[in-house]
Amino acid sequence: MKPTIWFVLIAGVCIGLITSCISPVNPLPPTSSTDGTINGKVLFDSISTSSLLISVERTDGLKTITVQESVDARSIQRTVLQTVTPDKEGKYSVNGLEAGGYTVYASSKDSKEKAVTTNVQVQAGKSVTADDLHLSPVGNITGRIQIDGASTGNAGIFVFVAGTSYIAITGDDGGFTISDVPKATGYLMLVSANNHVFTWAISEVTAGGNSALGTKAIASADITPNASGLVWKGTLASAPPNPISGMAYYNSTDRISYIYSAGTWQILSKDGAQGAVGATGATGAVGATGTGIIWKGALASPPANPVAGWAYYNTSVSKSYIYDSSTWQLLAQDGATGATGATGATGATGVTGAVGSNGISVVWKGSFSSAPSSPLTNWAYYDTSVGKSFIFDGTSWQILAKDGTTGATGSPSAPVGFHTVHFESNGGSAVQAIYADKIATFPNTYNEGQCLLDWYSDPDFLSASRAVFPYILQADVTLYAKWISGSSNVFYAGNRVIETFSKTGEWFVSGQYLAQQVTSVGQIRNYTNPMTVFLSNGITRIESSGFSGCSGMTSIALPQTLLSIEQNAFDGCSSLTSVSIPDSVVYLGSSSFAGASALGQVVLGSGLQRIDSACFNDCTRLSTVFVYARVPPTWDRNPLFHGDDNLTAIRVPAGSVSAYKTSWYMYSDLIVSM
């Protein structure tokens, strides 16, 4: 090889080494006005910034690889341009970047994810803000288990964090380490040795920290059955939890002794039958005549100069005494306080709170062996080929969840998540108690002359205890029915009967009549007196012209069970100032709120799928419409807001602005992000 060629090769290598050694923490400033900048923030919840690292990789025209793939395949060539450390608030800035596509990585040895990414498109001479990157802090738990204080022979003991899959097995010296435990306080550790379980509390796991529990001593006698193989647990009302072979107890409920063997409780012995009644004994001799009682009344202290047979009630100690010729003996005492009386009448219903903002919906596509084609943001599916669920973030499929490892086989028990639910109907017809994991639909009960509003898990009907159906059960619970009463009105709509209750300007529309479920409301129209209307749970449909012409209606509270509002349902309700459509509603009929001239704000829930023409025509004061459905509801291309001259904004989810501008093209200049 010629010397010139050698010189060129050596010079190239030197230039590459010098370029790669430029400090990644202090990147070069922009070299021209055509360079761009990426700004962003890492949310790390107490992870030290010294352990955080931000890397920027040029991905224009390259096939993006995940961080995990790059870790597993060391030979993959990557184009990491800069590496920086964020400030104490997690903020970072990377400048001097040419226009094009980039991937930003945030990584830390003290986080569960190890690394997370986001994709950014840089424009020449401009700054772009990347999506926030989230890292979850983790730490380690260490300790030692010793049997009878021995330093060896302690292997095979299970130590795990209760309610999680974090577990370790001790070594011969009893030592163990549980790694990557999420940062938290109040963890409960469980130790399992020879089918015996012990608890061990831990105060806190810190980010990147090591929570040392010290040494826990276990006596071998506590984990070894007695010589007969029988472990007696005493007298109990029900079987003890976590039984092992040889465990036995006496059941005070059915008066039978049981022993646990071959995976089940078997009868060990039972109480004998009641013996026959014995013969009546001979009549005893007549006793001496007793001393009569001379009652002295209620006194704060004993009466003076007592004689045998005197008695009185002592108001100081709430007891009665009798004098036996030498001392005062206890005769009787006040009983315990009786049970609390029935709950008084329910107070007036408070003002309905403001509607909270909806979350971002996930569109579940089902189970497939590969990713669905042409995905949209927040599409999700379960991949049967790898046992993982994925969600599309607008650029790539990210892991949402994955199958856990198969746990150890537990002892027979009730179905996981099942609980007992009792219903206190508070004067209504009885509702049968159930044993389930959830209550799918609104339970019905009937109380003549009253309207069922809702069910609550608190007998005082605290707003936070209101049950939302389907109601997922976390523990055994009693649900309490809340009723309202007032003057009753009965309406006939086709073959349906609807009962309303009114008091001081408020109307409550019941979801039942004479114990029969009512699912739709209609024919309550042209009422001009001021009124606030509440629709009970269980109602799923408001019929055509259901409240048409009710010009005195100032507000309407719609139930969480409502599915559709038909055409002209609230046409001409000229005093209605605002309306919030629940997430359960999927359809709004034509002209359903037309002519509601006082309507200033409308909230449309996330479940809305179709809205027909003229729905909000001639709502002359309407200024703002909030639409929480991520996919634009379909419409028939006829005006929805004709005559609404004060309408200034239609606010939609941030990721759906473009879709709404395309679908609702007639109002594209009003559509903005929430």
C-alpha positions in Angstrom: 0.0 0.0 0.0 1.3 3.4 -0.9 2.4 5.8 1.9 -0.2 8.4 0.8 -3.0 5.9 1.4 -1.7 5.1 4.8 -1.5 8.8 5.7 -5.2 9.3 4.6 -6.4 6.4 6.7 -4.5 7.5 9.8 -5.8 11.1 9.5 -9.4 9.8 9.2 -9.2 7.7 12.3 -7.7 10.7 14.3 -10.5 13.0 13.1 -13.1 10.4 14.2 -11.6 10.0 17.6 -11.4 13.8 18.2 -15.0 14.3 17.1 -16.3 11.5 19.4 -14.5 13.0 22.4 -16.4 16.3 22.3 -18.2 16.6 25.7 -21.8 15.3 25.3 -22.9 17.1 28.4 -21.8 20.5 27.0 -22.9 20.3 23.3 -21.6 22.7 20.7 -23.6 25.9 20.2 -25.6 26.3 17.0 -23.3 26.8 14.0 -25.8 28.7 11.9 -29.3 30.2 11.9 -30.4 27.0 10.1 -29.7 24.8 13.2 -32.7 23.8 15.5 -33.1 23.1 19.2 -35.0 20.4 21.2 -36.3 21.4 24.6 -38.0 19.0 27.0 -38.5 17.7 30.5 -38.0 14.4 32.3 -40.6 13.5 35.1 -38.6 11.4 37.5 -40.1 11.7 41.0 -37.1 12.0 43.2 -34.5 10.2 41.0 -31.3 12.0 41.4 -30.5 14.1 38.3 -26.9 12.8 38.5 -28.2 9.4 37.4 -30.3 10.8 34.5 -29.0 10.9 31.0 -30.6 12.4 27.9 -29.4 11.1 24.5 -30.3 12.4 21.0 -30.2 10.1 18.0 -30.6 11.1 14.4 -33.3 8.8 12.9 -34.0 10.5 9.5 -34.3 7.7 6.9 -33.3 5.1 9.5 -35.3 2.2 10.9 -36.0 3.1 14.5 -34.9 0.5 17.1 -36.0 0.3 20.7 -33.7 1.0 23.5 -34.0 -2.6 24.7 -33.0 -3.9 21.2 -30.0 -1.7 21.2 -29.0 -3.0 24.6 -29.5 -6.7 23.6 -27.7 -6.2 20.1 -24.4 -4.5 20.8 -23.5 -4.7 17.1 -26.3 -2.3 16.0 -24.8 0.9 14.7 -26.5 4.1 16.2 -26.1 7.8 15.5 -26.0 9.3 18.9 -25.3 13.0 18.3 -25.4 14.5 21.8 -25.8 13.4 25.5 -26.8 15.9 28.2 -27.8 15.8 31.9 -31.1 17.6 32.8 -31.2 20.2 35.6 -32.7 19.6 39.0 -36.2 20.2 37.6 -35.7 17.6 34.9 -35.5 20.2 32.1 -33.0 19.8 29.2 -32.0 21.6 26.0 -30.2 20.2 23.0 -29.1 22.7 20.3 -27.0 22.8 17.1 -29.3 20.2 15.3 -29.9 20.1 11.6 -33.5 19.9 10.4 -34.8 16.4 10.4 -36.2 13.5 12.6 -34.6 12.7 16.0 -35.2 10.2 18.8 -34.7 11.5 22.4 -33.8 8.9 25.0 -34.1 9.4 28.8 -32.3 6.7 30.9 -31.4 6.0 34.6 -30.1 3.1 36.5 -32.5 4.0 39.3 -35.7 3.7 37.2 -38.0 0.8 36.4 -38.0 1.5 32.7 -34.2 2.0 32.4 -34.9 4.0 29.2 -37.9 5.7 27.6 -38.1 7.5 24.2 -40.0 10.1 22.2 -39.7 11.2 18.5 -39.2 14.8 17.5 -39.2 16.6 14.1 -36.7 19.5 14.1 -37.1 22.5 11.8 -34.3 24.8 10.7 -33.7 27.8 13.0 -36.6 26.8 15.4 -37.0 25.4 18.8 -39.3 22.4 19.3 -40.7 21.1 22.7 -40.6 17.3 23.0 -43.2 15.3 24.9 -42.5 14.7 28.6 -40.5 11.6 29.4 -41.6 9.6 32.5 -39.3 7.5 34.6 -40.5 5.4 37.6 -38.1 5.4 40.5 -37.1 2.0 42.0 -34.9 0.7 44.8 -33.8 -2.5 46.5 -34.8 -4.4 49.6 -32.2 -6.5 51.5 -32.2 -8.5 54.6 -31.4 -11.8 56.3 -33.6 -14.7 57.7 -32.0 -17.0 60.4 -33.5 -20.1 61.9 -32.6 -20.5 65.6 -29.8 -17.9 65.0 -27.8 -20.2 62.8 -25.5 -18.6 60.2 -25.9 -21.5 57.8 -28.7 -23.8 56.7 -31.1 -21.0 56.0 -31.5 -21.6 52.2 -34.9 -21.9 50.4 -37.0 -19.4 52.5 -39.3 -17.3 50.3 -39.4 -13.5 50.9 -41.9 -11.4 48.9 -43.6 -8.0 48.9 -47.3 -8.6 49.7 -49.7 -8.0 46.9 -46.9 -7.9 44.2 -44.8 -10.3 42.1 -41.5 -9.1 43.8 -39.9 -12.1 45.4 -36.5 -13.6 46.5 -35.2 -16.9 47.9 -32.7 -16.9 50.7 -29.2 -18.2 50.3 -27.5 -20.6 52.8 -26.6 -17.7 55.1 -30.2 -16.4 55.0 -29.4 -13.3 52.9 -31.7 -12.0 50.2 -32.1 -9.1 47.8 -35.3 -8.0 46.0 -34.4 -5.6 43.2 -36.2 -2.9 41.2 -39.1 -2.4 43.8 -41.1 0.7 43.0 -40.5 3.7 45.3 -43.2 3.7 48.0 -43.9 3.6 51.7 -45.7 1.1 53.9 -44.8 -2.1 52.1 -45.6 -5.3 54.0 -43.1 -8.2 53.6 -44.1 -11.8 53.9 -41.7 -14.6 54.9 -42.8 -18.2 54.0 -40.9 -21.1 55.6 -42.1 -24.7 55.6 -45.7 -23.5 54.8 -45.7 -21.0 57.7 -46.1 -17.3 56.9 -44.6 -14.4 58.9 -45.0 -10.7 58.4 -42.2 -8.1 58.2 -42.9 -4.3 57.8 -40.8 -1.9 55.9 -41.1 1.9 56.2 -39.9 3.1 52.8 -38.2 2.1 49.5 -36.3 5.1 48.0 -35.2 5.8 44.5 -31.8 4.1 43.9 -31.6 3.3 47.6 -31.2 0.1 49.5 -33.7 -0.6 52.2 -32.0 -2.8 54.7 -34.3 -4.8 56.9 -31.7 -6.3 59.1 -32.1 -9.9 60.4 -35.4 -11.6 61.2 -35.1 -14.6 63.6 -37.4 -17.6 63.3 -37.6 -20.4 65.8 -37.6 -23.9 64.3 -40.4 -24.9 66.7 -42.6 -22.3 65.0 -42.3 -24.0 61.6 -42.2 -27.7 62.6 -45.4 -29.8 63.3 -45.6 -31.6 66.7 -44.6 -35.3 66.9 -48.1 -36.5 66.2 -48.3 -34.5 63.0 -51.3 -32.5 64.4 -51.1 -28.7 64.6 -54.1 -27.7 66.8 -55.4 -24.1 66.1 -58.0 -24.0 68.8 -61.7 -23.0 68.7 -62.6 -20.8 65.7 -65.9 -19.7 64.0 -64.5 -20.6 60.5 -61.5 -22.4 59.0 -58.1 -20.7 59.5 -56.4 -19.2 56.4 -53.5 -20.8 54.6 -53.9 -24.3 56.0 -51.2 -26.9 55.9 -51.4 -30.7 56.2 -52.0 -31.8 59.8 -53.6 -28.5 60.9 -56.8 -29.0 63.0 -59.4 -26.9 64.8 -62.9 -27.0 66.5 -65.6 -25.1 64.5 -67.8 -23.3 67.1 -70.4 -22.6 64.4 -71.3 -26.2 63.4 -69.7 -27.9 66.5 -67.4 -30.1 64.5 -63.6 -30.6 64.7 -61.8 -30.7 61.4 -58.3 -31.7 60.2 -56.7 -30.5 57.0 -55.5 -33.5 54.9 -55.1 -34.2 51.2 -55.9 -30.6 50.3 -59.3 -30.5 52.0 -60.8 -30.1 55.5 -62.0 -33.5 56.8 -64.2 -34.3 59.9 -62.1 -35.3 62.9 -64.9 -35.5 65.4 -68.3 -33.9 66.2 -70.4 -33.1 69.3 -72.6 -35.9 70.5 -76.4 -35.8 70.4 -78.4 -34.1 73.2 -79.1 -36.7 76.0 -82.6 -37.6 77.1 -84.3 -35.5 79.8 -83.9 -37.0 83.2 -86.7 -37.9 85.6 -88.2 -35.1 87.7 -86.7 -34.9 91.1 -88.6 -34.9 94.4 -90.2 -31.6 95.5 -88.0 -29.7 97.9 -89.1 -28.5 101.3 -90.9 -25.2 101.5 -88.5 -22.4 102.0 -88.7 -19.8 104.8 -90.9 -16.7 104.1 -88.9 -14.0 102.4 -88.4 -10.5 103.6 -90.5 -7.9 101.8 -88.9 -5.0 99.9 -89.5 -1.5 101.1 -88.8 0.8 98.2 -87.2 4.2 99.2 -87.1 5.8 95.7 -84.2 7.3 93.7 -81.5 8.9 95.8 -78.0 10.2 95.1 -76.6 8.2 98.1 -77.8 5.4 100.5 -80.6 6.4 102.9 -79.7 6.7 106.6 -80.5 4.1 109.3 -81.5 1.3 106.9 -83.3 -1.9 108.0 -83.4 -5.3 106.2 -85.5 -5.1 103.0 -84.9 -1.5 102.2 -84.1 -0.8 98.6 -83.4 2.3 96.4 -82.0 3.4 93.0 -78.7 5.3 93.2 -78.7 8.1 90.6 -75.0 8.6 90.9 -74.0 5.1 89.7 -77.2 4.1 87.9 -77.7 1.0 90.1 -80.3 -0.3 92.5 -79.4 -1.7 95.9 -81.1 -3.7 98.7 -80.1 -3.8 102.4 -79.5 -7.3 103.9 -79.2 -6.3 107.6 -75.5 -5.5 107.4 -74.5 -4.2 103.9 -76.0 -2.8 100.7 -76.2 -5.5 98.0 -76.5 -4.9 94.3 -80.1 -5.5 93.2 -80.1 -4.3 89.5 -78.3 -1.9 87.2 -79.1 0.1 84.1 -78.9 -1.9 80.8 -76.7 -1.0 77.9 -77.7 1.9 75.5 -80.2 0.7 73.0 -79.7 0.5 69.2 -79.8 3.8 67.3 -83.2 4.8 66.1 -84.2 5.1 62.4 -82.5 7.8 60.3 -84.3 11.1 60.0 -85.6 12.6 56.8 -83.0 13.4 54.1 -82.0 17.0 53.8 -82.3 19.0 50.6 -80.0 17.9 47.7 -77.0 20.2 47.3 -76.0 22.0 44.1 -74.6 19.7 41.4 -70.8 20.2 41.1 -69.0 21.1 37.9 -68.3 18.3 35.4 -64.8 17.1 35.5 -62.5 16.8 32.5 -62.6 13.5 30.6 -59.4 11.4 30.3 -57.9 10.2 27.1 -59.7 7.1 25.8 -58.0 3.9 24.7 -59.4 2.3 21.6 -59.1 -1.5 22.2 -58.9 -3.5 19.0 -58.8 -7.1 20.4 -56.3 -10.0 20.2 -54.2 -10.5 17.1 -51.0 -12.4 16.2 -49.6 -9.2 14.7 -50.1 -5.4 14.9 -53.3 -4.0 13.1 -52.6 -2.0 9.9 -53.0 1.8 9.6 -53.1 2.4 13.3 -54.3 5.7 15.0 -53.1 7.2 18.2 -54.2 5.3 21.3 -55.1 2.1 19.4 -54.3 -0.9 21.6 -54.3 -4.7 21.1 -53.1 -7.9 22.7 -50.4 -9.7 20.7 -51.1 -13.5 21.1 -47.7 -14.4 19.6 -45.6 -12.7 22.3 -48.0 -12.5 25.2 -47.9 -8.6 25.4 -50.3 -5.7 25.0 -49.3 -2.7 22.9 -50.5 0.9 22.4 -49.8 3.1 19.4 -48.4 6.6 20.5 -48.8 8.2 17.1 -45.4 7.0 15.9 -44.7 3.5 17.1 -46.2 0.6 19.1 -45.3 0.8 22.8 -45.6 -1.9 25.4 -48.8 -1.4 27.5 -48.7 -4.6 29.6 -47.4 -8.2 29.4 -48.4 -11.6 30.7 -47.1 -12.3 34.2 -45.4 -15.5 35.2 -47.6 -18.3 36.5 -47.9 -18.1 40.3 -47.8 -21.0 42.7 -50.9 -23.0 43.0 -52.9 -21.7 46.0 -55.3 -23.5 48.3 -59.0 -23.7 47.3 -60.8 -20.5 48.1 -63.6 -18.2 46.9 -63.3 -16.7 43.4 -60.8 -13.8 43.4 -62.4 -10.4 43.7 -65.8 -11.7 44.8 -67.5 -9.9 47.7 -70.8 -9.8 49.5 -73.1 -6.9 48.9 -76.1 -6.1 51.1 -78.8 -3.6 50.1 -80.5 -1.3 52.6 -83.5 0.0 50.7 -84.5 2.4 53.4 -88.3 1.7 53.2 -88.3 0.4 49.7 -88.9 -3.1 48.5 -86.3 -5.6 49.5 -83.2 -6.2 47.3 -81.6 -9.6 47.6 -78.0 -9.7 48.8 -75.5 -10.9 46.2 -72.0 -12.4 46.0 -70.1 -11.1 43.0 -67.1 -9.2 41.7 -69.2 -6.3 40.4 -72.8 -4.9 40.1 -73.3 -4.5 36.4 -76.6 -2.5 36.4 -78.5 -0.1 38.6 -80.4 -2.1 41.3 -84.1 -1.4 41.4 -86.4 -1.1 44.5 -89.8 0.5 44.8 -91.2 2.8 47.5 -94.6 4.2 46.8 -94.8 8.0 46.8 -91.0 8.4 46.6 -88.4 8.6 43.9 -85.1 6.6 44.0 -82.2 8.9 43.3 -79.0 6.8 43.8 -77.2 4.2 45.9 -74.5 5.2 48.3 -71.9 3.1 50.3 -72.3 5.6 53.2 -75.6 5.7 55.2 -75.2 9.5 55.4 -75.1 9.7 51.6 -71.7 11.5 51.4 -71.2 12.6 47.8 -67.9 10.7 47.5 -69.7 7.4 48.4 -72.2 7.6 45.5 -72.1 4.3 43.5 -71.3 4.4 39.8 -72.5 1.4 37.8 -71.1 -0.9 36.7 -69.8 -0.9 40.4 -66.5 -2.8 40.8 -66.4 -4.4 44.3 -63.2 -4.0 46.4 -64.6 -5.4 49.6 -67.8 -6.5 51.3 -70.2 -3.5 51.3 -73.7 -2.3 52.1 -75.4 0.0 49.7 -78.0 2.5 50.9 -80.9 3.7 48.8 -81.5 7.5 48.7 -85.1 8.6 48.2 -86.8 12.0 47.7 -90.5 12.7 48.2 -92.9 15.4 47.1 -96.1 15.8 45.2 -96.4 13.0 42.6 -97.4 13.4 39.0 -98.1 10.5 36.6 -97.6 10.8 32.8 -98.7 8.3 30.2 -96.4 8.0 27.1 -97.6 5.3 24.7 -97.5 2.1 26.7 -95.2 3.6 29.4 -96.1 5.1 32.7 -93.7 7.8 34.1 -93.9 9.2 37.6 -92.4 12.5 38.6 -91.9 14.1 42.1 -91.8 17.9 42.5 -91.0 20.2 45.4 -90.1 23.9 45.5 -89.2 24.2 41.9 -87.4 20.9 41.5 -88.6 17.9 39.5 -87.3 14.4 40.0 -88.1 11.9 37.2 -88.2 8.3 38.6 -86.7 5.4 36.8 -89.6 3.2 37.9 -93.4 3.2 38.5 -95.2 0.7 40.7 -92.0 -1.4 41.0 -91.6 -1.6 37.2 -88.4 -0.4 35.5 -88.9 2.7 33.3 -86.1 3.1 30.7 -87.4 6.1 28.6 -88.9 9.5 29.3 -91.3 11.5 27.2 -94.5 13.6 27.0 -93.3 16.0 29.8 -93.7 19.2 27.7 -94.8 22.8 27.6 -94.3 23.4 31.4 -93.5 27.1 31.8 -93.0 27.4 35.6 -89.4 27.6 36.8 -88.0 24.1 37.5 -84.8 22.1 37.9 -85.1 18.6 36.6 -83.2 15.5 37.8 -83.5 12.2 35.9 -83.0 9.0 38.0 -80.5 6.3 37.2 -82.0 3.5 35.1 -83.3 5.9 32.4 -81.6 5.2 29.1 -83.6 7.2 26.6 -85.2 10.6 26.3 -87.9 10.4 23.7 -88.7 12.8 20.8 -90.1 16.1 22.1 -89.8 14.7 25.7 -89.3 18.1 27.3 -90.1 20.3 24.3 -91.4 23.7 25.2 -90.5 23.6 28.9 -89.5 27.2 28.9 -89.2 27.4 32.7 -86.5 24.6 32.9 -83.3 26.2 34.1 -81.1 23.1 34.4 -81.2 19.3 33.7 -79.2 16.6 35.5 -78.8 13.6 33.2 -78.1 10.1 34.6 -75.0 8.0 34.0 -77.3 5.3 32.4 -78.5 7.5 29.6 -77.7 6.3 26.0 -79.7 8.5 23.6 -81.5 11.9 23.4 -84.0 11.9 20.5 -85.1 14.7 18.1 -86.6 17.9 19.6 -86.1 16.5 23.1 -85.3 19.9 24.6 -86.5 22.1 21.7 -87.6 25.5 23.0 -86.2 25.2 26.5 -85.3 28.8 26.4 -84.2 29.1 30.1 -81.7 26.3 30.0 -78.3 27.9 30.6 -75.9 24.9 30.3 -76.0 21.2 29.6 -73.5 18.4 30.2 -74.0 15.2 28.2 -72.7 12.1 30.1 -70.0 9.9 28.6 -72.6 7.1 28.3 -74.7 9.0 25.6 -73.9 7.8 22.0 -76.6 9.6 20.0 -78.1 13.2 19.8 -81.2 13.6 17.6 -81.9 16.4 15.2 -83.0 19.7 16.8 -82.6 18.1 20.3 -81.6 21.4 21.8 -82.8 23.8 19.1 -84.1 27.2 20.3 -82.4 26.9 23.8 -81.7 30.6 23.5 -80.1 31.0 27.0 -77.7 28.1 26.5 -74.1 29.5 27.0 -72.0 26.3 27.2 -72.3 22.7 26.1 -70.2 19.7 27.2 -70.4 16.6 25.0 -69.2 13.3 26.6 -66.4 11.0 25.3 -68.9 8.3 24.2 -70.8 10.4 21.6 -70.8 8.6 18.2 -73.5 10.5 16.1 -75.1 14.0 16.2 -77.8 14.9 13.8 -78.6 18.2 12.0 -79.8 21.4 13.7 -79.0 19.9 17.1 -78.0 23.3 18.5 -79.6 25.7 16.0 -80.7 29.1 17.2 -78.9 28.8 20.5 -78.1 32.5 20.2 -76.0 32.8 23.4 -73.9 29.7 22.9 -70.2 30.6 23.0 -68.3 27.5 23.7 -68.7 23.8 23.0 -66.5 21.1 24.6 -66.4 17.7 22.7 -64.5 15.0 24.6 -64.9 12.2 22.0 -61.4 11.5 20.5 -63.0 10.2 17.2 -65.3 13.0 15.7 -69.0 12.0 15.9 -70.6 11.5 12.5 -73.2 13.9 11.2 -75.4 14.3 8.1 -73.5 17.4 6.7 -76.3 19.8 7.6 -75.6 22.7 10.0 -75.4 21.8 13.6 -75.0 25.4 15.0 -77.1 27.5 12.5 -77.9 30.9 14.0 -75.4 30.6 16.8 -73.7 34.0 16.1 -71.9 34.1 19.5 -70.1 30.7 19.0 -66.4 31.4 19.3 -64.8 28.0 20.0 -65.4 24.2 19.6 -62.8 22.7 21.9 -61.7 19.1 21.2 -58.9 16.7 22.5 -55.4 17.8 21.7 -54.6 14.8 19.5 -57.9 15.1 17.5 -57.8 18.7 16.2 -56.8 17.6 12.6 -59.5 14.9 12.5 -62.2 17.3 13.6 -61.2 20.0 11.1 -61.5 17.4 8.4 -64.7 15.8 9.5 -66.5 18.9 10.8 -65.1 21.1 7.9 -68.0 23.5 8.1 -66.6 24.7 11.5 -62.9 24.2 10.9 -62.1 27.8 11.8 -63.7 27.4 15.3 -62.1 24.0 16.2 -59.2 24.4 18.7 -57.4 22.2 21.2 -58.6 21.9 24.9 
